């Protein structure tokens, strides 16, 4: 499990020491007061945040970058602080690209989050009900969607048959098929 060592700015995760982003930012600022750290929001919506962090020289030239993505539902902390968590991860990756990392490119926070995600079972997706699958079959026929296209949908969804799709996947497929019926040339 993770154990923080506040004295030296490291976190021990499964017997391996990770230097925190805060520690590495401090080292970077001390060693390179003339260089800057920038963070830009690439995208942010209700479900995810993507940030690009850059280390720039005095002349504004980009010396290193790091990207991070966080799901707002990815962890308890991300429900309220996904943007901040993502920024920290992006900065940590930029610092690692610039040489302020260690043996690992991932930050301590990223490693802790990955371990948590691996240990937390994914929620079971709600299976589609028979009536919705029946409606989808009818719409596929009505929209003249080929067997090859249906097979491609199933492969993308990781399913072998329409009955294997989740409720969300069937709902999306129904909307797609309905649009094909209304505007066949637009799909």
C-alpha positions in Angstrom: 0.0 0.0 0.0 1.0 3.6 -0.3 2.9 5.3 2.6 3.8 8.9 2.5 7.1 10.2 3.8 6.5 13.9 4.5 10.1 14.5 5.5 11.5 14.0 2.0 8.5 14.4 -0.4 8.4 10.8 -1.4 5.6 8.2 -1.4 6.4 4.5 -1.0 4.1 2.4 -3.1 4.5 -1.4 -3.0 8.1 -0.9 -1.8 9.1 1.6 -4.5 9.8 5.2 -3.7 8.0 7.8 -5.9 9.0 11.5 -5.7 5.9 13.7 -5.4 5.1 16.3 -8.0 5.3 19.0 -5.3 8.9 17.9 -4.5 9.9 17.9 -8.2 8.4 21.3 -8.8 10.4 22.7 -5.9 13.6 21.1 -7.2 12.9 22.4 -10.7 12.2 25.9 -9.5 15.4 25.9 -7.4 17.6 24.5 -10.2 16.0 26.5 -13.1 14.5 29.8 -11.8 14.7 31.2 -15.4 12.4 28.5 -16.8 8.6 28.3 -16.6 5.9 25.8 -16.1 2.7 26.3 -18.0 -0.5 24.3 -17.9 -3.2 24.5 -20.6 -6.6 23.0 -20.5 -7.0 21.1 -23.8 -10.6 20.0 -23.0 -12.9 19.9 -20.0 -16.5 18.8 -19.9 -18.8 17.0 -17.5 -17.1 13.7 -17.9 -13.3 14.3 -18.4 -10.5 16.8 -18.3 -7.4 16.9 -20.5 -4.4 19.1 -19.7 -1.1 19.8 -21.4 1.8 21.0 -19.2 4.9 22.6 -20.8 8.3 23.5 -19.5 9.5 26.6 -21.3 12.8 28.4 -21.5 13.4 32.1 -21.1 12.8 32.6 -24.8 9.4 30.8 -24.5 10.6 27.8 -26.4 9.0 24.6 -25.2 11.6 22.2 -23.7 9.3 19.4 -22.5 5.6 18.6 -22.4 3.3 16.2 -20.5 -0.3 15.4 -21.0 -2.8 14.0 -18.6 -6.5 12.9 -18.7 -8.8 12.4 -15.8 -12.3 11.1 -15.6 -14.6 13.1 -13.3 -16.0 9.8 -12.1 -12.6 8.1 -12.0 -12.1 8.4 -8.2 -13.7 10.1 -5.2 -11.2 13.0 -5.4 -12.0 13.5 -9.1 -15.7 14.1 -8.3 -14.7 17.5 -6.9 -11.1 18.1 -8.1 -10.5 16.4 -11.5 -9.1 19.6 -13.0 -6.5 20.0 -10.2 -5.6 16.4 -10.2 -5.2 16.4 -13.9 -3.0 19.5 -13.8 -0.7 17.9 -11.2 -0.4 14.8 -13.3 0.4 16.8 -16.5 3.0 18.8 -14.6 4.5 15.7 -13.2 4.8 14.2 -16.7 6.4 17.3 -18.1 8.9 17.4 -15.3 9.7 13.7 -16.0 10.2 14.4 -19.6 12.6 17.2 -18.6 14.5 14.8 -16.4 12.9 15.4 -13.0 11.3 12.1 -12.5 13.1 9.1 -11.3 12.9 5.6 -12.5 9.2 6.0 -13.3 7.5 8.4 -15.7 4.2 8.2 -13.8 3.7 10.4 -10.7 3.0 8.9 -7.3 -0.6 10.1 -7.6 -1.0 8.3 -11.0 0.4 5.1 -9.6 -1.8 5.3 -6.5 -4.8 5.9 -8.8 -3.9 3.1 -11.1 -3.6 0.6 -8.2 -6.9 1.8 -6.8 -8.6 1.3 -10.3 -7.1 -2.2 -10.6 -8.4 -3.1 -7.1 -11.9 -1.6 -7.6 -14.1 -3.8 -9.7 -15.7 -2.0 -12.6 -19.4 -1.4 -12.2 -21.5 -3.9 -14.2 -23.1 -2.3 -17.2 -26.9 -2.7 -17.3 -27.8 -5.3 -19.9 -30.2 -4.4 -22.6 -33.8 -5.6 -22.2 -35.4 -7.9 -24.8 -37.8 -5.2 -26.0 -35.0 -2.8 -26.8 -33.0 -5.4 -28.7 -36.1 -6.3 -30.7 -36.7 -2.7 -31.5 -33.1 -2.4 -32.6 -33.4 -5.5 -34.9 -36.5 -3.9 -36.5 -34.7 -0.6 -37.1 -31.7 -2.4 -38.6 -33.9 -4.0 -41.1 -35.9 -0.9 -41.8 -32.7 1.2 -42.2 -31.2 -1.5 -44.4 -28.1 -1.7 -42.3 -25.8 -4.4 -43.7 -24.7 -7.5 -41.8 -21.1 -6.3 -42.2 -22.0 -3.0 -40.5 -23.7 -4.7 -37.7 -20.7 -7.0 -37.2 -18.5 -3.9 -37.1 -20.7 -2.4 -34.4 -20.6 -5.6 -32.4 -16.8 -5.8 -32.7 -16.4 -2.2 -31.5 -18.7 -3.0 -28.5 -16.8 -6.2 -27.7 -20.0 -8.2 -28.3 -20.8 -11.3 -30.4 -24.5 -10.8 -30.7 -27.0 -7.9 -30.4 -28.3 -9.6 -27.2 -24.8 -9.2 -25.7 -25.0 -5.3 -25.9 -25.6 -3.2 -22.8 -28.6 -1.0 -22.5 -26.5 2.1 -23.2 -25.0 0.5 -26.4 -28.5 -0.5 -27.6 -29.9 3.0 -27.0 -27.0 4.5 -29.0 -27.5 2.0 -31.8 -31.2 2.7 -31.9 -30.6 6.5 -32.3 -28.1 5.8 -35.0 -30.5 3.5 -36.9 -33.3 6.0 -36.5 -31.2 8.7 -38.0 -30.4 6.4 -41.0 -34.1 6.0 -41.6 -34.7 9.7 -41.5 -31.6 10.7 -43.5 -30.0 7.7 -45.2 -27.4 9.7 -47.1 -26.2 11.6 -43.9 -25.2 8.4 -42.0 
